[in-house]
């Protein structure tokens, strides 16, 4: 009986993992835009835009530190 309950728990966990794998990008997009919407409502438009711009700059700087040659190749393709 205990083994059957454990099996049901594993099945439901596997179903949940499969659901998240199937809809991974939809879930990530939903959560990202939910956070942006909450920021708009609480902080206002320009504060939220400033936060997003600064985050993108931080991502760019981090990307250059992580993958210097890849970033230089990216810049060369655009110029």
N, C-alpha and C positions, 0 to 999 in steps of 0.2 A: 504494500500500500504506500509506504513512504517513497519507494522507488518510482511509483506512478506519479506522485505529486512532483517529484524532482524532474521527471521527464516532461510533464506539462509546463513546468517553469522554464525548462530549457527550450521547449518548443516556442513558447510565447516570447522569450528573449530573442531567439533566432528570427522570429517573424518581425520583431521590432527592428533588429539590425538590418534585415533585408529591406524593410520599409525605408529606413534612413539611407541605405545604399541606393535604392531606386530613386528617391526624391531628394538626394543630397543637395544639389544646387538650388532647387526650389526652396528648401528649408533655409539654406544659408542666405539666399536673396531676401526671403521673407524676414528673417531676423535682422539683417542689415538695414532694411528699409523701415522696419519697426523701430529700431534704435534711432534712425534719422528722424522719423516722425515724432518720436518722443522728445528729441532735442529741439525740433522746430516748435513744438507746443510749449516747452518749458523755458527755453533760452531765447527764442526768437530767430528770425531768418538770418540776420547777418552774423550773429554769434555762431550759429550752426555752420554757416558757410565757412567762417574762419577756422573752426575746428576741423572741418573736412579738408580744407586746403592744407592746414598744418599737418594733418595726419598723412596726406598724400605726399607732402614734402619729406616727412619722416620715413615713409615707405621707400621713396626714391633714394634717400641717403643710405638707408639700410641695404637696399638692393645693390647700390654701388659698392658698398663695403663687402657684401657677400660674394658678388660675381662681377668683379672689375672688368674682366675681358669680355664677358657677355654683354655688359652694359656699353662698353666701347664699341662693340660690333653693332649693337642696336643703334647707337648714335651715328655710326658710319652709314648705316642703311638709310637713315632719315636725312642725311646731308648730301 
